[in-house]
Amino acid sequence: MLGDLETVLLQASLGDDEDPRALERLQRLIDRRDLLTKIEIINSESSARRVSTAGAAGRGYEGRSRGNE
């Protein structure tokens, strides 16, 4: 995914601002490589891991404090 993103960013940085079709080409490149879907999947997986890790840390802390009471 990073390789695809690098390609799109490189194309964007080298693109001609005065060419009205440059944006269309970038949009097609993003669509062909399905970058938005890949980014959404990675973001959702990352969010799920953070929630899971935070929940586990919270439960572990509560368990230890109850044992010390």
Predicted model as a PDB file, atoms N, CA, C, CB and O in Angstrom, pLDDT in the B-factor column:
MODEL        1                                                                  
ATOM      1  N   MET A   1       0.817  -1.179   0.000  1.00 77.00           N  
ATOM      2  CA  MET A   1       0.000   0.000   0.000  1.00 77.00           C  
ATOM      3  C   MET A   1       0.862   1.245   0.000  1.00 77.00           C  
ATOM      4  CB  MET A   1      -0.931  -0.003   1.185  1.00 77.00           C  
ATOM      5  O   MET A   1       0.540   2.221  -0.677  1.00 77.00           O  
ATOM      6  N   LEU A   2       1.952   1.227   0.747  1.00 77.00           N  
ATOM      7  CA  LEU A   2       2.810   2.401   0.781  1.00 77.00           C  
ATOM      8  C   LEU A   2       3.431   2.694  -0.574  1.00 77.00           C  
ATOM      9  CB  LEU A   2       3.894   2.219   1.811  1.00 77.00           C  
ATOM     10  O   LEU A   2       3.624   3.856  -0.932  1.00 77.00           O  
ATOM     11  N   GLY A   3       3.741   1.658  -1.323  1.00 82.00           N  
ATOM     12  CA  GLY A   3       4.275   1.858  -2.667  1.00 82.00           C  
ATOM     13  C   GLY A   3       3.272   2.551  -3.569  1.00 82.00           C  
ATOM     14  O   GLY A   3       3.633   3.448  -4.331  1.00 82.00           O  
ATOM     15  N   ASP A   4       2.001   2.137  -3.487  1.00 80.00           N  
ATOM     16  CA  ASP A   4       0.950   2.771  -4.281  1.00 80.00           C  
ATOM     17  C   ASP A   4       0.765   4.225  -3.869  1.00 80.00           C  
ATOM     18  CB  ASP A   4      -0.372   2.007  -4.131  1.00 80.00           C  
ATOM     19  O   ASP A   4       0.608   5.103  -4.718  1.00 80.00           O  
ATOM     20  N   LEU A   5       0.784   4.471  -2.579  1.00 82.00           N  
ATOM     21  CA  LEU A   5       0.620   5.831  -2.075  1.00 82.00           C  
ATOM     22  C   LEU A   5       1.795   6.711  -2.507  1.00 82.00           C  
ATOM     23  CB  LEU A   5       0.491   5.825  -0.540  1.00 82.00           C  
ATOM     24  O   LEU A   5       1.616   7.871  -2.876  1.00 82.00           O  
ATOM     25  N   GLU A   6       2.986   6.143  -2.453  1.00 83.00           N  
ATOM     26  CA  GLU A   6       4.169   6.883  -2.895  1.00 83.00           C  
ATOM     27  C   GLU A   6       4.052   7.271  -4.365  1.00 83.00           C  
ATOM     28  CB  GLU A   6       5.439   6.050  -2.670  1.00 83.00           C  
ATOM     29  O   GLU A   6       4.401   8.389  -4.743  1.00 83.00           O  
ATOM     30  N   THR A   7       3.564   6.359  -5.189  1.00 84.00           N  
ATOM     31  CA  THR A   7       3.386   6.638  -6.613  1.00 84.00           C  
ATOM     32  C   THR A   7       2.418   7.787  -6.830  1.00 84.00           C  
ATOM     33  CB  THR A   7       2.890   5.396  -7.342  1.00 84.00           C  
ATOM     34  O   THR A   7       2.690   8.688  -7.624  1.00 84.00           O  
ATOM     35  N   VAL A   8       1.293   7.762  -6.133  1.00 82.00           N  
ATOM     36  CA  VAL A   8       0.291   8.821  -6.279  1.00 82.00           C  
ATOM     37  C   VAL A   8       0.857  10.159  -5.816  1.00 82.00           C  
ATOM     38  CB  VAL A   8      -0.984   8.477  -5.482  1.00 82.00           C  
ATOM     39  O   VAL A   8       0.670  11.175  -6.485  1.00 82.00           O  
ATOM     40  N   LEU A   9       1.548  10.167  -4.673  1.00 83.00           N  
ATOM     41  CA  LEU A   9       2.119  11.417  -4.177  1.00 83.00           C  
ATOM     42  C   LEU A   9       3.187  11.966  -5.112  1.00 83.00           C  
ATOM     43  CB  LEU A   9       2.705  11.210  -2.794  1.00 83.00           C  
ATOM     44  O   LEU A   9       3.286  13.176  -5.317  1.00 83.00           O  
ATOM     45  N   LEU A  10       3.977  11.074  -5.671  1.00 84.00           N  
ATOM     46  CA  LEU A  10       5.002  11.491  -6.622  1.00 84.00           C  
ATOM     47  C   LEU A  10       4.356  12.089  -7.863  1.00 84.00           C  
ATOM     48  CB  LEU A  10       5.904  10.306  -7.004  1.00 84.00           C  
ATOM     49  O   LEU A  10       4.790  13.133  -8.350  1.00 84.00           O  
ATOM     50  N   GLN A  11       3.337  11.441  -8.370  1.00 83.00           N  
ATOM     51  CA  GLN A  11       2.625  11.962  -9.539  1.00 83.00           C  
ATOM     52  C   GLN A  11       2.012  13.333  -9.234  1.00 83.00           C  
ATOM     53  CB  GLN A  11       1.525  10.974  -9.985  1.00 83.00           C  
ATOM     54  O   GLN A  11       2.033  14.231 -10.076  1.00 83.00           O  
ATOM     55  N   ALA A  12       1.473  13.482  -8.032  1.00 83.00           N  
ATOM     56  CA  ALA A  12       0.860  14.762  -7.646  1.00 83.00           C  
ATOM     57  C   ALA A  12       1.913  15.865  -7.572  1.00 83.00           C  
ATOM     58  CB  ALA A  12       0.135  14.629  -6.286  1.00 83.00           C  
ATOM     59  O   ALA A  12       1.673  16.988  -8.014  1.00 83.00           O  
ATOM     60  N   SER A  13       3.073  15.543  -7.016  1.00 81.00           N  
ATOM     61  CA  SER A  13       4.103  16.566  -6.875  1.00 81.00           C  
ATOM     62  C   SER A  13       4.731  16.949  -8.216  1.00 81.00           C  
ATOM     63  CB  SER A  13       5.179  16.085  -5.925  1.00 81.00           C  
ATOM     64  O   SER A  13       5.191  18.078  -8.387  1.00 81.00           O  
ATOM     65  N   LEU A  14       4.750  16.016  -9.160  1.00 82.00           N  
ATOM     66  CA  LEU A  14       5.336  16.293 -10.469  1.00 82.00           C  
ATOM     67  C   LEU A  14       4.308  16.804 -11.473  1.00 82.00           C  
ATOM     68  CB  LEU A  14       5.996  15.047 -11.010  1.00 82.00           C  
ATOM     69  O   LEU A  14       4.668  17.209 -12.579  1.00 82.00           O  
ATOM     70  N   GLY A  15       3.039  16.786 -11.095  1.00 78.00           N  
ATOM     71  CA  GLY A  15       1.977  17.175 -12.013  1.00 78.00           C  
ATOM     72  C   GLY A  15       2.020  18.651 -12.362  1.00 78.00           C  
ATOM     73  O   GLY A  15       2.547  19.473 -11.612  1.00 78.00           O  
ATOM     74  N   ASP A  16       1.461  18.964 -13.502  1.00 77.00           N  
ATOM     75  CA  ASP A  16       1.390  20.337 -13.987  1.00 77.00           C  
ATOM     76  C   ASP A  16       0.115  20.981 -13.466  1.00 77.00           C  
ATOM     77  CB  ASP A  16       1.440  20.386 -15.539  1.00 77.00           C  
ATOM     78  O   ASP A  16      -0.989  20.541 -13.787  1.00 77.00           O  
ATOM     79  N   ASP A  17       0.271  22.026 -12.659  1.00 75.00           N  
ATOM     80  CA  ASP A  17      -0.894  22.703 -12.079  1.00 75.00           C  
ATOM     81  C   ASP A  17      -1.791  23.341 -13.137  1.00 75.00           C  
ATOM     82  CB  ASP A  17      -0.438  23.765 -11.097  1.00 75.00           C  
ATOM     83  O   ASP A  17      -2.977  23.566 -12.896  1.00 75.00           O  
ATOM     84  N   GLU A  18      -1.239  23.625 -14.283  1.00 79.00           N  
ATOM     85  CA  GLU A  18      -2.017  24.290 -15.328  1.00 79.00           C  
ATOM     86  C   GLU A  18      -2.732  23.301 -16.239  1.00 79.00           C  
ATOM     87  CB  GLU A  18      -1.116  25.182 -16.154  1.00 79.00           C  
ATOM     88  O   GLU A  18      -3.495  23.715 -17.111  1.00 79.00           O  
ATOM     89  N   ASP A  19      -2.504  22.016 -16.060  1.00 82.00           N  
ATOM     90  CA  ASP A  19      -3.145  20.987 -16.875  1.00 82.00           C  
ATOM     91  C   ASP A  19      -4.435  20.556 -16.179  1.00 82.00           C  
ATOM     92  CB  ASP A  19      -2.190  19.765 -17.102  1.00 82.00           C  
ATOM     93  O   ASP A  19      -4.376  19.911 -15.132  1.00 82.00           O  
ATOM     94  N   PRO A  20      -5.586  20.892 -16.732  1.00 78.00           N  
ATOM     95  CA  PRO A  20      -6.855  20.543 -16.070  1.00 78.00           C  
ATOM     96  C   PRO A  20      -7.097  19.034 -15.994  1.00 78.00           C  
ATOM     97  CB  PRO A  20      -8.012  21.197 -16.800  1.00 78.00           C  
ATOM     98  O   PRO A  20      -7.901  18.579 -15.181  1.00 78.00           O  
ATOM     99  N   ARG A  21      -6.416  18.267 -16.822  1.00 87.00           N  
ATOM    100  CA  ARG A  21      -6.612  16.823 -16.800  1.00 87.00           C  
ATOM    101  C   ARG A  21      -5.716  16.129 -15.786  1.00 87.00           C  
ATOM    102  CB  ARG A  21      -6.363  16.251 -18.168  1.00 87.00           C  
ATOM    103  O   ARG A  21      -5.867  14.930 -15.550  1.00 87.00           O  
ATOM    104  N   ALA A  22      -4.783  16.863 -15.181  1.00 85.00           N  
ATOM    105  CA  ALA A  22      -3.856  16.260 -14.213  1.00 85.00           C  
ATOM    106  C   ALA A  22      -4.608  15.694 -13.010  1.00 85.00           C  
ATOM    107  CB  ALA A  22      -2.819  17.297 -13.743  1.00 85.00           C  
ATOM    108  O   ALA A  22      -4.308  14.594 -12.548  1.00 85.00           O  
ATOM    109  N   LEU A  23      -5.585  16.448 -12.505  1.00 84.00           N  
ATOM    110  CA  LEU A  23      -6.372  15.972 -11.365  1.00 84.00           C  
ATOM    111  C   LEU A  23      -7.162  14.726 -11.724  1.00 84.00           C  
ATOM    112  CB  LEU A  23      -7.319  17.064 -10.876  1.00 84.00           C  
ATOM    113  O   LEU A  23      -7.259  13.795 -10.924  1.00 84.00           O  
ATOM    114  N   GLU A  24      -7.722  14.705 -12.914  1.00 87.00           N  
ATOM    115  CA  GLU A  24      -8.471  13.525 -13.362  1.00 87.00           C  
ATOM    116  C   GLU A  24      -7.563  12.297 -13.431  1.00 87.00           C  
ATOM    117  CB  GLU A  24      -9.113  13.786 -14.739  1.00 87.00           C  
ATOM    118  O   GLU A  24      -7.967  11.200 -13.044  1.00 87.00           O  
ATOM    119  N   ARG A  25      -6.340  12.482 -13.923  1.00 86.00           N  
ATOM    120  CA  ARG A  25      -5.394  11.359 -13.991  1.00 86.00           C  
ATOM    121  C   ARG A  25      -5.052  10.851 -12.595  1.00 86.00           C  
ATOM    122  CB  ARG A  25      -4.108  11.778 -14.728  1.00 86.00           C  
ATOM    123  O   ARG A  25      -4.971   9.643 -12.374  1.00 86.00           O  
ATOM    124  N   LEU A  26      -4.853  11.769 -11.658  1.00 85.00           N  
ATOM    125  CA  LEU A  26      -4.565  11.350 -10.280  1.00 85.00           C  
ATOM    126  C   LEU A  26      -5.739  10.599  -9.665  1.00 85.00           C  
ATOM    127  CB  LEU A  26      -4.219  12.564  -9.418  1.00 85.00           C  
ATOM    128  O   LEU A  26      -5.549   9.598  -8.973  1.00 85.00           O  
ATOM    129  N   GLN A  27      -6.948  11.081  -9.917  1.00 86.00           N  
ATOM    130  CA  GLN A  27      -8.126  10.409  -9.385  1.00 86.00           C  
ATOM    131  C   GLN A  27      -8.263   9.007  -9.967  1.00 86.00           C  
ATOM    132  CB  GLN A  27      -9.384  11.227  -9.678  1.00 86.00           C  
ATOM    133  O   GLN A  27      -8.617   8.072  -9.248  1.00 86.00           O  
ATOM    134  N   ARG A  28      -7.991   8.850 -11.246  1.00 87.00           N  
ATOM    135  CA  ARG A  28      -8.046   7.516 -11.861  1.00 87.00           C  
ATOM    136  C   ARG A  28      -6.976   6.603 -11.271  1.00 87.00           C  
ATOM    137  CB  ARG A  28      -7.871   7.617 -13.392  1.00 87.00           C  
ATOM    138  O   ARG A  28      -7.223   5.420 -11.037  1.00 87.00           O  
ATOM    139  N   LEU A  29      -5.790   7.151 -11.031  1.00 86.00           N  
ATOM    140  CA  LEU A  29      -4.707   6.369 -10.442  1.00 86.00           C  
ATOM    141  C   LEU A  29      -5.093   5.897  -9.038  1.00 86.00           C  
ATOM    142  CB  LEU A  29      -3.406   7.200 -10.392  1.00 86.00           C  
ATOM    143  O   LEU A  29      -4.846   4.745  -8.681  1.00 86.00           O  
ATOM    144  N   ILE A  30      -5.692   6.776  -8.253  1.00 84.00           N  
ATOM    145  CA  ILE A  30      -6.141   6.414  -6.906  1.00 84.00           C  
ATOM    146  C   ILE A  30      -7.219   5.346  -6.989  1.00 84.00           C  
ATOM    147  CB  ILE A  30      -6.669   7.655  -6.149  1.00 84.00           C  
ATOM    148  O   ILE A  30      -7.198   4.383  -6.223  1.00 84.00           O  
ATOM    149  N   ASP A  31      -8.160   5.508  -7.911  1.00 87.00           N  
ATOM    150  CA  ASP A  31      -9.236   4.527  -8.069  1.00 87.00           C  
ATOM    151  C   ASP A  31      -8.698   3.170  -8.532  1.00 87.00           C  
ATOM    152  CB  ASP A  31     -10.276   5.043  -9.067  1.00 87.00           C  
ATOM    153  O   ASP A  31      -9.103   2.131  -8.011  1.00 87.00           O  
ATOM    154  N   ARG A  32      -7.791   3.179  -9.503  1.00 86.00           N  
ATOM    155  CA  ARG A  32      -7.249   1.920 -10.017  1.00 86.00           C  
ATOM    156  C   ARG A  32      -6.519   1.136  -8.936  1.00 86.00           C  
ATOM    157  CB  ARG A  32      -6.308   2.188 -11.180  1.00 86.00           C  
ATOM    158  O   ARG A  32      -6.599  -0.092  -8.892  1.00 86.00           O  
ATOM    159  N   ARG A  33      -5.825   1.829  -8.085  1.00 83.00           N  
ATOM    160  CA  ARG A  33      -5.061   1.149  -7.038  1.00 83.00           C  
ATOM    161  C   ARG A  33      -5.891   0.948  -5.773  1.00 83.00           C  
ATOM    162  CB  ARG A  33      -3.799   1.941  -6.708  1.00 83.00           C  
ATOM    163  O   ARG A  33      -5.411   0.377  -4.794  1.00 83.00           O  
ATOM    164  N   ASP A  34      -7.137   1.419  -5.796  1.00 87.00           N  
ATOM    165  CA  ASP A  34      -8.080   1.239  -4.683  1.00 87.00           C  
ATOM    166  C   ASP A  34      -7.489   1.738  -3.354  1.00 87.00           C  
ATOM    167  CB  ASP A  34      -8.473  -0.247  -4.557  1.00 87.00           C  
ATOM    168  O   ASP A  34      -7.651   1.106  -2.310  1.00 87.00           O  
ATOM    169  N   LEU A  35      -6.812   2.870  -3.423  1.00 85.00           N  
ATOM    170  CA  LEU A  35      -6.106   3.391  -2.246  1.00 85.00           C  
ATOM    171  C   LEU A  35      -7.036   3.794  -1.114  1.00 85.00           C  
ATOM    172  CB  LEU A  35      -5.269   4.572  -2.638  1.00 85.00           C  
ATOM    173  O   LEU A  35      -6.735   3.530   0.050  1.00 85.00           O  
ATOM    174  N   LEU A  36      -8.160   4.427  -1.430  1.00 83.00           N  
ATOM    175  CA  LEU A  36      -9.048   4.878  -0.363  1.00 83.00           C  
ATOM    176  C   LEU A  36      -9.590   3.707   0.447  1.00 83.00           C  
ATOM    177  CB  LEU A  36     -10.200   5.684  -0.943  1.00 83.00           C  
ATOM    178  O   LEU A  36      -9.681   3.790   1.672  1.00 83.00           O  
ATOM    179  N   THR A  37      -9.948   2.625  -0.222  1.00 86.00           N  
ATOM    180  CA  THR A  37     -10.434   1.441   0.485  1.00 86.00           C  
ATOM    181  C   THR A  37      -9.334   0.855   1.358  1.00 86.00           C  
ATOM    182  CB  THR A  37     -10.944   0.385  -0.511  1.00 86.00           C  
ATOM    183  O   THR A  37      -9.583   0.486   2.506  1.00 86.00           O  
ATOM    184  N   LYS A  38      -8.112   0.765   0.820  1.00 84.00           N  
ATOM    185  CA  LYS A  38      -6.999   0.231   1.596  1.00 84.00           C  
ATOM    186  C   LYS A  38      -6.723   1.080   2.829  1.00 84.00           C  
ATOM    187  CB  LYS A  38      -5.749   0.143   0.734  1.00 84.00           C  
ATOM    188  O   LYS A  38      -6.469   0.548   3.910  1.00 84.00           O  
ATOM    189  N   ILE A  39      -6.772   2.398   2.669  1.00 84.00           N  
ATOM    190  CA  ILE A  39      -6.538   3.304   3.804  1.00 84.00           C  
ATOM    191  C   ILE A  39      -7.630   3.124   4.851  1.00 84.00           C  
ATOM    192  CB  ILE A  39      -6.486   4.781   3.331  1.00 84.00           C  
ATOM    193  O   ILE A  39      -7.335   3.089   6.046  1.00 84.00           O  
ATOM    194  N   GLU A  40      -8.885   3.008   4.427  1.00 87.00           N  
ATOM    195  CA  GLU A  40      -9.993   2.813   5.371  1.00 87.00           C  
ATOM    196  C   GLU A  40      -9.843   1.500   6.127  1.00 87.00           C  
ATOM    197  CB  GLU A  40     -11.340   2.841   4.633  1.00 87.00           C  
ATOM    198  O   GLU A  40     -10.101   1.452   7.330  1.00 87.00           O  
ATOM    199  N   ILE A  41      -9.436   0.446   5.453  1.00 87.00           N  
ATOM    200  CA  ILE A  41      -9.259  -0.858   6.108  1.00 87.00           C  
ATOM    201  C   ILE A  41      -8.153  -0.782   7.150  1.00 87.00           C  
ATOM    202  CB  ILE A  41      -8.934  -1.954   5.067  1.00 87.00           C  
ATOM    203  O   ILE A  41      -8.319  -1.254   8.275  1.00 87.00           O  
ATOM    204  N   ILE A  42      -7.037  -0.193   6.779  1.00 86.00           N  
ATOM    205  CA  ILE A  42      -5.920  -0.069   7.718  1.00 86.00           C  
ATOM    206  C   ILE A  42      -6.317   0.787   8.907  1.00 86.00           C  
ATOM    207  CB  ILE A  42      -4.688   0.529   7.023  1.00 86.00           C  
ATOM    208  O   ILE A  42      -5.973   0.466  10.045  1.00 86.00           O  
ATOM    209  N   ASN A  43      -7.032   1.867   8.660  1.00 86.00           N  
ATOM    210  CA  ASN A  43      -7.473   2.748   9.738  1.00 86.00           C  
ATOM    211  C   ASN A  43      -8.431   2.024  10.679  1.00 86.00           C  
ATOM    212  CB  ASN A  43      -8.143   3.999   9.163  1.00 86.00           C  
ATOM    213  O   ASN A  43      -8.329   2.179  11.896  1.00 86.00           O  
ATOM    214  N   SER A  44      -9.361   1.235  10.137  1.00 89.00           N  
ATOM    215  CA  SER A  44     -10.309   0.519  10.994  1.00 89.00           C  
ATOM    216  C   SER A  44      -9.606  -0.572  11.793  1.00 89.00           C  
ATOM    217  CB  SER A  44     -11.440  -0.090  10.153  1.00 89.00           C  
ATOM    218  O   SER A  44      -9.941  -0.800  12.956  1.00 89.00           O  
ATOM    219  N   GLU A  45      -8.633  -1.248  11.180  1.00 87.00           N  
ATOM    220  CA  GLU A  45      -7.877  -2.269  11.914  1.00 87.00           C  
ATOM    221  C   GLU A  45      -7.064  -1.635  13.036  1.00 87.00           C  
ATOM    222  CB  GLU A  45      -6.948  -3.046  10.961  1.00 87.00           C  
ATOM    223  O   GLU A  45      -6.959  -2.195  14.127  1.00 87.00           O  
ATOM    224  N   SER A  46      -6.498  -0.481  12.768  1.00 85.00           N  
ATOM    225  CA  SER A  46      -5.708   0.230  13.768  1.00 85.00           C  
ATOM    226  C   SER A  46      -6.594   0.685  14.924  1.00 85.00           C  
ATOM    227  CB  SER A  46      -4.992   1.437  13.135  1.00 85.00           C  
ATOM    228  O   SER A  46      -6.204   0.576  16.086  1.00 85.00           O  
ATOM    229  N   SER A  47      -7.775   1.190  14.612  1.00 83.00           N  
ATOM    230  CA  SER A  47      -8.714   1.625  15.647  1.00 83.00           C  
ATOM    231  C   SER A  47      -9.158   0.451  16.510  1.00 83.00           C  
ATOM    232  CB  SER A  47      -9.935   2.302  15.012  1.00 83.00           C  
ATOM    233  O   SER A  47      -9.270   0.580  17.729  1.00 83.00           O  
ATOM    234  N   ALA A  48      -9.409  -0.685  15.883  1.00 81.00           N  
ATOM    235  CA  ALA A  48      -9.841  -1.872  16.627  1.00 81.00           C  
ATOM    236  C   ALA A  48      -8.742  -2.335  17.570  1.00 81.00           C  
ATOM    237  CB  ALA A  48     -10.228  -3.010  15.663  1.00 81.00           C  
ATOM    238  O   ALA A  48      -9.026  -2.747  18.695  1.00 81.00           O  
ATOM    239  N   ARG A  49      -7.498  -2.272  17.129  1.00 82.00           N  
ATOM    240  CA  ARG A  49      -6.377  -2.670  17.994  1.00 82.00           C  
ATOM    241  C   ARG A  49      -6.239  -1.725  19.179  1.00 82.00           C  
ATOM    242  CB  ARG A  49      -5.064  -2.703  17.196  1.00 82.00           C  
ATOM    243  O   ARG A  49      -5.976  -2.167  20.297  1.00 82.00           O  
ATOM    244  N   ARG A  50      -6.414  -0.429  18.945  1.00 80.00           N  
ATOM    245  CA  ARG A  50      -6.303   0.541  20.045  1.00 80.00           C  
ATOM    246  C   ARG A  50      -7.379   0.302  21.083  1.00 80.00           C  
ATOM    247  CB  ARG A  50      -6.398   1.978  19.516  1.00 80.00           C  
ATOM    248  O   ARG A  50      -7.098   0.344  22.281  1.00 80.00           O  
ATOM    249  N   VAL A  51      -8.606   0.051  20.652  1.00 78.00           N  
ATOM    250  CA  VAL A  51      -9.700  -0.202  21.578  1.00 78.00           C  
ATOM    251  C   VAL A  51      -9.442  -1.490  22.345  1.00 78.00           C  
ATOM    252  CB  VAL A  51     -11.042  -0.279  20.829  1.00 78.00           C  
ATOM    253  O   VAL A  51      -9.635  -1.537  23.560  1.00 78.00           O  
ATOM    254  N   SER A  52      -9.010  -2.527  21.653  1.00 75.00           N  
ATOM    255  CA  SER A  52      -8.737  -3.806  22.289  1.00 75.00           C  
ATOM    256  C   SER A  52      -7.617  -3.680  23.308  1.00 75.00           C  
ATOM    257  CB  SER A  52      -8.382  -4.853  21.243  1.00 75.00           C  
ATOM    258  O   SER A  52      -7.713  -4.223  24.409  1.00 75.00           O  
ATOM    259  N   THR A  53      -6.569  -2.976  22.952  1.00 70.00           N  
ATOM    260  CA  THR A  53      -5.437  -2.792  23.855  1.00 70.00           C  
ATOM    261  C   THR A  53      -5.835  -1.948  25.059  1.00 70.00           C  
ATOM    262  CB  THR A  53      -4.265  -2.140  23.117  1.00 70.00           C  
ATOM    263  O   THR A  53      -5.447  -2.256  26.185  1.00 70.00           O  
ATOM    264  N   ALA A  54      -6.597  -0.899  24.836  1.00 68.00           N  
ATOM    265  CA  ALA A  54      -7.029  -0.034  25.938  1.00 68.00           C  
ATOM    266  C   ALA A  54      -7.938  -0.799  26.888  1.00 68.00           C  
ATOM    267  CB  ALA A  54      -7.753   1.216  25.399  1.00 68.00           C  
ATOM    268  O   ALA A  54      -7.835  -0.650  28.106  1.00 68.00           O  
ATOM    269  N   GLY A  55      -8.825  -1.614  26.337  1.00 63.00           N  
ATOM    270  CA  GLY A  55      -9.721  -2.414  27.181  1.00 63.00           C  
ATOM    271  C   GLY A  55      -8.962  -3.427  28.003  1.00 63.00           C  
ATOM    272  O   GLY A  55      -9.268  -3.626  29.178  1.00 63.00           O  
ATOM    273  N   ALA A  56      -7.988  -4.065  27.412  1.00 58.00           N  
ATOM    274  CA  ALA A  56      -7.197  -5.067  28.132  1.00 58.00           C  
ATOM    275  C   ALA A  56      -6.371  -4.410  29.225  1.00 58.00           C  
ATOM    276  CB  ALA A  56      -6.282  -5.835  27.165  1.00 58.00           C  
ATOM    277  O   ALA A  56      -6.239  -4.959  30.318  1.00 58.00           O  
ATOM    278  N   ALA A  57      -5.819  -3.251  28.941  1.00 56.00           N  
ATOM    279  CA  ALA A  57      -5.011  -2.556  29.945  1.00 56.00           C  
ATOM    280  C   ALA A  57      -5.890  -2.122  31.106  1.00 56.00           C  
ATOM    281  CB  ALA A  57      -4.294  -1.335  29.327  1.00 56.00           C  
ATOM    282  O   ALA A  57      -5.484  -2.208  32.265  1.00 56.00           O  
ATOM    283  N   GLY A  58      -7.088  -1.659  30.796  1.00 55.00           N  
ATOM    284  CA  GLY A  58      -8.000  -1.226  31.859  1.00 55.00           C  
ATOM    285  C   GLY A  58      -8.434  -2.388  32.730  1.00 55.00           C  
ATOM    286  O   GLY A  58      -8.492  -2.257  33.952  1.00 55.00           O  
ATOM    287  N   ARG A  59      -8.740  -3.521  32.121  1.00 55.00           N  
ATOM    288  CA  ARG A  59      -9.163  -4.684  32.898  1.00 55.00           C  
ATOM    289  C   ARG A  59      -8.027  -5.201  33.773  1.00 55.00           C  
ATOM    290  CB  ARG A  59      -9.658  -5.796  31.968  1.00 55.00           C  
ATOM    291  O   ARG A  59      -8.242  -5.590  34.921  1.00 55.00           O  
ATOM    292  N   GLY A  60      -6.835  -5.201  33.227  1.00 52.00           N  
ATOM    293  CA  GLY A  60      -5.691  -5.671  34.000  1.00 52.00           C  
ATOM    294  C   GLY A  60      -5.433  -4.789  35.200  1.00 52.00           C  
ATOM    295  O   GLY A  60      -5.111  -5.285  36.279  1.00 52.00           O  
ATOM    296  N   TYR A  61      -5.567  -3.510  35.027  1.00 48.00           N  
ATOM    297  CA  TYR A  61      -5.329  -2.570  36.123  1.00 48.00           C  
ATOM    298  C   TYR A  61      -6.374  -2.765  37.218  1.00 48.00           C  
ATOM    299  CB  TYR A  61      -5.353  -1.110  35.607  1.00 48.00           C  
ATOM    300  O   TYR A  61      -6.045  -2.813  38.404  1.00 48.00           O  
ATOM    301  N   GLU A  62      -7.638  -2.877  36.806  1.00 50.00           N  
ATOM    302  CA  GLU A  62      -8.700  -3.072  37.795  1.00 50.00           C  
ATOM    303  C   GLU A  62      -8.504  -4.371  38.559  1.00 50.00           C  
ATOM    304  CB  GLU A  62     -10.071  -3.066  37.118  1.00 50.00           C  
ATOM    305  O   GLU A  62      -8.719  -4.429  39.769  1.00 50.00           O  
ATOM    306  N   GLY A  63      -8.095  -5.409  37.843  1.00 49.00           N  
ATOM    307  CA  GLY A  63      -7.873  -6.700  38.494  1.00 49.00           C  
ATOM    308  C   GLY A  63      -6.779  -6.622  39.547  1.00 49.00           C  
ATOM    309  O   GLY A  63      -6.908  -7.202  40.625  1.00 49.00           O  
ATOM    310  N   ARG A  64      -5.718  -5.918  39.245  1.00 49.00           N  
ATOM    311  CA  ARG A  64      -4.618  -5.785  40.203  1.00 49.00           C  
ATOM    312  C   ARG A  64      -5.043  -4.955  41.410  1.00 49.00           C  
ATOM    313  CB  ARG A  64      -3.395  -5.147  39.529  1.00 49.00           C  
ATOM    314  O   ARG A  64      -4.685  -5.274  42.544  1.00 49.00           O  
ATOM    315  N   SER A  65      -5.801  -3.898  41.168  1.00 49.00           N  
ATOM    316  CA  SER A  65      -6.185  -3.055  42.300  1.00 49.00           C  
ATOM    317  C   SER A  65      -7.173  -3.787  43.216  1.00 49.00           C  
ATOM    318  CB  SER A  65      -6.801  -1.734  41.798  1.00 49.00           C  
ATOM    319  O   SER A  65      -7.156  -3.585  44.430  1.00 49.00           O  
ATOM    320  N   ARG A  66      -8.028  -4.632  42.642  1.00 50.00           N  
ATOM    321  CA  ARG A  66      -8.954  -5.394  43.478  1.00 50.00           C  
ATOM    322  C   ARG A  66      -8.215  -6.415  44.332  1.00 50.00           C  
ATOM    323  CB  ARG A  66      -9.998  -6.095  42.613  1.00 50.00           C  
ATOM    324  O   ARG A  66      -8.608  -6.674  45.469  1.00 50.00           O  
ATOM    325  N   GLY A  67      -7.170  -6.983  43.802  1.00 51.00           N  
ATOM    326  CA  GLY A  67      -6.404  -7.969  44.537  1.00 51.00           C  
ATOM    327  C   GLY A  67      -5.645  -7.369  45.716  1.00 51.00           C  
ATOM    328  O   GLY A  67      -5.306  -8.063  46.674  1.00 51.00           O  
ATOM    329  N   ASN A  68      -5.385  -6.067  45.628  1.00 48.00           N  
ATOM    330  CA  ASN A  68      -4.634  -5.395  46.684  1.00 48.00           C  
ATOM    331  C   ASN A  68      -5.525  -4.819  47.777  1.00 48.00           C  
ATOM    332  CB  ASN A  68      -3.798  -4.299  46.093  1.00 48.00           C  
ATOM    333  O   ASN A  68      -5.034  -4.345  48.802  1.00 48.00           O  
ATOM    334  N   GLU A  69      -6.840  -4.861  47.553  1.00 43.00           N  
ATOM    335  CA  GLU A  69      -7.746  -4.233  48.544  1.00 43.00           C  
ATOM    336  C   GLU A  69      -7.926  -5.090  49.770  1.00 43.00           C  
ATOM    337  CB  GLU A  69      -9.107  -3.956  47.925  1.00 43.00           C  
ATOM    338  O   GLU A  69      -8.650  -4.708  50.689  1.00 43.00           O  
TER     339      GLU A  69                                                      
ENDMDL                                                                          
END                                                                             
